Amino acid sequence: MAASSSAEQTQLQDMEEEDAGMEEREMESDGDGEEEEEEEGMGVENSDDEEDDDSSEDEKENEAEIQRLEEQLSINAFDYNCHVDLIKLLKQEGELLRLRKARQKMSELFPLTEEIWLDWLKDEIRLTEEEPNREKVYELFERAAKDYICPDIWLEYAQYSIGGMGSPGGIDKVRSIFERAVTAVGLHMTKGQTVWEAYREFENAILSTVQPPPGRIPSREEQELLNTQLERIHTLFRRQLAIPLMDMEATYAEYEEWSEQGVSEMVIHQYKKALQQMEKCKPFEESLLAAEPPKLAEYQTYIDFELKEGDPARVQITFERTLGENCLVPDMWAKYTTYLDRQLKIKDMVLSTHERAVRNCPWTMGLWKSYLLALERHGADHQTVSDVFEKALNAGFIQATDYVEIWQAYLDYLRRRVDFSKESSKELEELRGAFSRSLDYMKQDVEERFGESGDPSCIIMQIWARIEALHCKNMQKARELWDNIMTKGNAKYANMWLEYYNLERSYGDPVHCRKALHRAVQCTSDYPEHVCEVLLTFERVEGSLEDWDLAVQKTETRLNRVNEQRAKVAEKEANMARQEDDRADHRRKAKSDKKSQKKVQKGTRAGEKRRAGQDNYHNEWNEDSEQAPKRHRGNGDQATEEYMETETGLFGRNAPPGYKPAPPGTKKAQQGVADPAQRQNDDKPELRNDKSSVFISNLAYTLEEPDAKLRTLFETCGPIKQIRPVFSNKGNFKGYGYVQFESPVCVPEALKLDRREVEGRPMFVSPCVDKNKNPDFKVFKYEIAMEKQKIFISGLPFSCTKEQLEELCKSHGTIKEVRLVTYRSGKPKGLAYVEFADEAQASQAVLKMDGIDVEGNKISVAISNPPRRNTMDRPGSNRSTSDMMPRQTYGSRGRGRTQLSLLPRSLHRHSGPVGKVENGTAAEQAPATASAAANAAGETKPLSNSDFARMLLSK
């Protein structure tokens, strides 16, 4: 025992020594570690300092940007993107109080998107964990649920309410929120199932709390409570299975497994019926999943299907889903509100939807007008209607006429409130005050903004005058209003005077009727004959002989004066047309003279080329002979060509051995070698039919085999009778031609190929019409007036394609056509027109796209409103034929510095004005007497072939 104890002591001592050694080593290592930590700490401190510097710089930049955004919003509170950027920056900086304030301001002006609402709600939920105030969060959820019917927001709302179920009445509040959620979004085909499942999970959790422990028999009260809870869950399963939802088979299988009594026949029947309905809706849901946002066309098809099915609840949820992704489409809001007004007619639902519509699309007058009518229809108090009207005036409509219509709607509402059986009432005074205010508003606010009142015919004043005459029996006020109407530039229109006359006829007296008609005869300038006829008819029925004589005298005097004025105007127009014709003739003559000089020089260059040596004399002779000029003699509408024969001794020397002059017509045959069959057809006008033909132009001059190329392009339009490409005298293609079909029915199909690209150039295809016989034919096929459904884009990069532009614009609506504007050569101008399905989509595209960058270019977008075309350039205008003269041509390279004149100096010395040029030669100047008179006047006599030869050989 002693030995063992000593051994144990020795072992303990050894262990203690070992522990002591380990402690010493650990202490040493700890000391080393502390030194290392101190060194590392210094490095960490340095890096932390650098990070702090960077973060402080970022904070300063962010704070500066926040201040800039806040200043911008103080100037324009309706800048949506500025609100979004400010909220993002404040959230990034963690400025929760400022962030809450920014969100609050934005929510007062705009409906917030689902993402913004969810971020806001989650931030508020985190704040209430530190400051328990659940009521504020509940109010925020209620506001979010009103903006859009969104399943995710309702689900978040219900789950948040579960956290307060421990408070008095908490369970009932959770059930109430779940019931509202399944009512609002339970029919959502793809997301409604999650809300139903969350509701069942909540009830299952309640069930677990009321179930007695295993082995204990529940009391009677506990059993009743248990049965009630089980019935709630059964009811939820049955309600869900009666609704067509995606993946409803899994819900049915879960119910079979959960229910101890099995599934009743009624539930099975309802489930199968819902399953059939789900199969009908499945193709529409699949198309929505496959489509790209905004999916407007797919949603519209879905809505049409549900409207045909006729289930109001499903129509409503489909509209809500559509507007969730297309909240800025006024037409969709208009369709939805119209459906609710006419079908459901539930006050709270209708008015809340109208309110959401005008908050999403405040610039759309029609939505405000419908809102005012809905408020009146559902008995809203007068103050509410007036407040909504004031908001409409501040909404910023895009047309002056929109303000006229919204004022008319409000005045109609005020008129319906008046009891006209009373001589005077508060409502009547308010109506008159509103009429006066509307006129002042049009004169000041609307004219200042748009440059026009929007009510040129004074419709509001006409309505006011009629109300005063009909309901108030106050013709004096009505006449004062009509006097004001006439002073605003309406006195020259017959229809305005006849409207006033009808008012006097209905509510006035014959004296004022006669007075109105006499004034109308004196002032009317558009249809004075009609007004005169009305006055004479009135006097036949009402007037005396003196009245009749006076009316006849005044009408005759007025009509004579009108005819004189019309004659003066016609004479003035004729003089202007004559002056324009004279100017056109002068321009034509100047162009013709210039062209004659150029062609004379060009025609003599080949004959002037010769070498100094006599060994090339044979070539010179042939060259001069081939360049013998032609003379044209007019004979009716035809011209005969007479070739000057070369005779022996004409130039003072004999013809070269073996020389034979070319027979007449040889050169003409050579020029026509390009297409003899074509020339034969052109000489037979009876073979041509303009009704079956189209005119092709803007083709490349270098187009090879144009006949075959055009046949390939147009053979799909119908049987082709002939193709007539036009060639020059040298056989070169001139870039245009004609395609004639067997039947006129092929022409519309051929016109669809207009602007088709052919070898890099747009090919122009137009009807084949004789402009001399049809001067009013319109060649320009695009609209020249404002097109509200079409936008005009400028500043596009030249590399932008039609597909890229369509991709850029399709997010703003349904695109019907995209047209890139090009030069005749096919090169882009950087301009484009995009046509949308309606003007609302076009307006949204202007608002969203104007000023954006496209490949580094800032584009400008506006509603298509082309400038008025010059009447002299329009088809059918009285243009002088001289304006249609072809342009002066200078050869394949144009008029360059290197194109030196080869005309001998002797010809330069004797050059003078020449006559009209036809086919490259100087035309014969008319009879000899005219020539002599011209010489007497100092004009140079045209040179003959002999004169040319003598001058050339004299050197």
BELJO-V813208 format. One record per pair of residues at least 6 apart in sequence whose ideal C-beta (glycine too) atoms are under 7 Angstrom apart, sorted by the first residue. I is the first residue (numbers start at 1). J is the second residue. If there is no record, write none. Layout:
BEGIN
i-><I;I>
j-><J;J>
END
This chain:
BEGIN
i-><62;62;62;65;66;66;66;69;69;69;70;72;72;73;73;73;73;77;78;80;83;86;87;87;87;87;90;90;90;91;96;96;103;106;107;110;111;111;111;111;111;111;112;114;114;114;114;117;117;118;118;118;121;121;121;121;124;124;125;125;128;128;134;137;141;144;145;145;145;146;147;148;149;149;149;150;151;151;151;151;151;151;154;154;154;154;155;155;155;157;157;158;158;158;158;158;159;161;161;161;162;162;164;165;165;171;174;178;178;181;182;182;182;185;185;185;186;186;186;186;187;187;187;187;188;188;189;189;189;189;189;190;190;192;193;193;193;196;196;199;200;200;203;203;203;203;204;206;207;207;207;210;210;210;210;211;212;212;218;237;238;240;241;241;241;241;241;241;241;241;242;242;243;244;244;244;244;245;246;248;248;248;252;255;256;284;284;284;287;288;288;291;293;293;294;294;294;295;296;296;296;296;297;299;299;302;303;303;303;306;306;306;307;312;312;315;319;322;323;323;323;326;327;328;328;328;329;330;330;330;330;331;331;333;333;333;333;334;334;336;337;337;337;337;340;340;340;341;341;344;347;350;350;351;351;351;354;354;354;357;358;358;358;361;362;362;363;363;363;363;364;365;365;365;365;368;368;368;369;369;369;371;372;372;372;372;372;372;375;375;375;376;376;385;389;392;397;398;400;400;400;400;400;401;403;403;403;404;404;404;404;407;407;408;410;411;411;411;414;414;414;415;415;417;418;418;418;418;419;419;420;420;435;435;438;439;439;442;442;442;443;446;446;447;457;458;458;458;461;461;461;462;462;464;465;465;465;465;466;468;468;468;469;469;469;469;470;475;475;478;482;485;490;491;492;492;492;492;493;494;494;494;494;494;494;497;497;497;497;498;500;501;501;501;504;504;504;505;510;513;514;517;517;517;518;520;521;521;521;521;521;521;522;524;528;528;528;529;532;532;532;535;535;536;536;539;539;539;543;577;580;581;584;584;584;585;587;588;588;591;591;592;592;593;594;595;595;596;596;596;596;596;597;598;599;599;600;600;601;601;603;603;603;603;604;604;604;605;605;606;606;607;607;607;607;608;608;608;608;609;609;610;618;621;621;621;625;625;628;628;628;628;629;629;629;630;630;630;630;631;631;632;632;632;632;633;633;633;633;643;644;645;646;648;648;650;650;651;651;652;671;671;672;673;674;674;675;678;681;681;681;682;688;689;690;690;690;691;692;692;692;692;692;693;693;693;693;694;694;694;694;694;694;694;694;695;695;695;696;696;696;696;696;696;696;697;697;697;698;698;698;698;698;698;699;699;699;699;699;699;700;700;700;701;701;701;703;703;703;706;706;706;707;707;710;710;710;710;711;711;713;714;714;714;717;717;717;717;718;718;718;718;718;718;719;719;720;720;721;721;721;722;723;723;724;724;725;725;726;726;726;727;727;728;738;739;741;747;750;751;753;753;754;754;755;756;757;760;761;761;762;762;766;769;771;775;776;776;777;777;778;779;780;784;784;786;786;786;787;788;788;788;789;789;789;789;789;790;790;790;790;790;791;791;791;791;791;791;791;791;792;792;792;793;793;793;793;793;794;794;794;794;795;795;795;795;795;796;796;796;796;796;796;797;797;797;798;798;799;800;802;802;805;805;805;806;806;808;809;809;809;812;812;812;812;813;813;813;813;813;814;814;814;815;815;816;816;816;817;818;818;819;819;820;820;821;821;821;822;822;823;833;836;836;842;845;846;846;846;849;850;850;851;852;871;872;906;906;907;912;913;913;914;914;915;915;915;915;916;917;922;925;925;925;931;935>
j-><89;92;93;89;86;89;90;82;85;86;86;79;82;79;82;83;86;109;109;110;106;102;99;102;103;106;98;99;102;99;123;127;120;112;143;359;147;148;327;356;359;360;147;148;150;152;153;144;153;152;153;156;140;141;144;156;137;140;137;160;134;137;164;160;157;153;153;154;157;352;356;324;184;185;320;324;185;188;191;192;194;195;181;184;185;195;194;195;198;177;181;174;177;178;181;198;198;173;174;177;174;202;170;171;174;206;202;199;202;195;195;196;199;191;192;195;192;195;196;243;243;313;314;317;317;321;244;245;246;281;285;246;285;245;245;246;247;236;240;236;233;236;229;232;233;236;233;229;229;230;233;222;225;226;229;226;218;222;226;255;267;251;248;251;252;255;267;270;271;274;270;274;274;274;277;278;281;278;285;274;275;278;271;263;263;301;302;305;298;295;298;298;325;811;325;326;811;325;326;329;813;814;814;322;326;318;318;319;322;314;315;318;315;343;344;339;336;332;332;333;336;332;360;360;361;844;840;361;364;367;840;838;840;357;360;361;367;366;367;353;353;354;357;370;349;350;353;350;374;350;378;374;378;374;375;378;370;371;374;367;367;368;371;367;395;396;395;396;397;398;840;397;402;405;406;392;395;406;405;406;409;388;385;388;389;409;410;413;384;385;388;385;413;413;410;406;403;843;446;450;452;453;454;454;442;446;454;454;455;459;460;438;460;460;434;434;435;438;430;431;434;431;467;427;425;427;428;431;425;427;471;472;460;464;460;460;461;453;454;455;453;453;454;453;490;485;488;490;481;484;485;485;499;481;478;481;482;503;503;474;477;478;475;478;503;507;507;507;508;503;500;496;496;523;523;524;525;526;526;520;524;526;527;530;531;516;520;524;531;534;516;513;516;517;512;513;516;513;542;538;538;534;535;538;554;531;531;532;535;554;555;558;558;531;558;559;562;559;555;558;559;551;555;551;555;547;548;551;551;878;880;880;880;882;883;882;882;882;885;885;888;916;917;913;888;888;917;914;915;916;917;922;914;888;917;920;914;922;901;903;627;629;920;921;903;907;948;902;903;623;627;623;624;627;952;902;903;904;952;623;902;620;656;655;656;659;646;661;643;644;646;945;644;921;945;641;643;919;921;642;924;639;641;918;923;639;640;642;924;664;945;661;661;654;655;946;949;949;953;953;729;730;679;731;727;731;727;724;687;722;724;724;740;740;768;769;770;744;740;741;743;744;747;738;739;740;768;739;747;750;751;765;766;767;768;738;766;768;710;736;737;738;739;763;765;735;736;764;735;761;762;763;764;824;706;735;736;758;761;763;735;759;761;732;733;735;709;733;759;725;733;737;723;725;723;725;737;739;720;723;753;720;739;750;741;746;749;750;741;742;743;745;746;749;741;742;739;741;740;741;742;740;737;739;737;738;733;737;734;736;737;733;734;734;768;750;747;767;765;765;763;765;764;765;762;763;826;826;825;826;822;826;779;777;777;876;875;876;875;876;875;875;875;866;869;863;864;865;864;839;842;863;835;836;838;839;842;833;834;835;842;864;834;842;845;846;861;862;863;864;833;862;864;831;832;834;859;861;830;831;859;860;830;857;858;859;860;830;831;832;854;857;859;854;855;857;828;830;855;854;818;820;818;832;834;815;818;854;815;834;845;841;844;845;848;836;837;841;844;845;836;837;841;834;836;835;836;837;835;832;834;832;833;828;832;829;831;832;828;829;829;864;842;845;863;861;861;862;863;861;860;861;858;859;877;879;951;955;951;940;939;940;922;942;922;923;925;942;923;923;942;931;934;942;941;941>
END
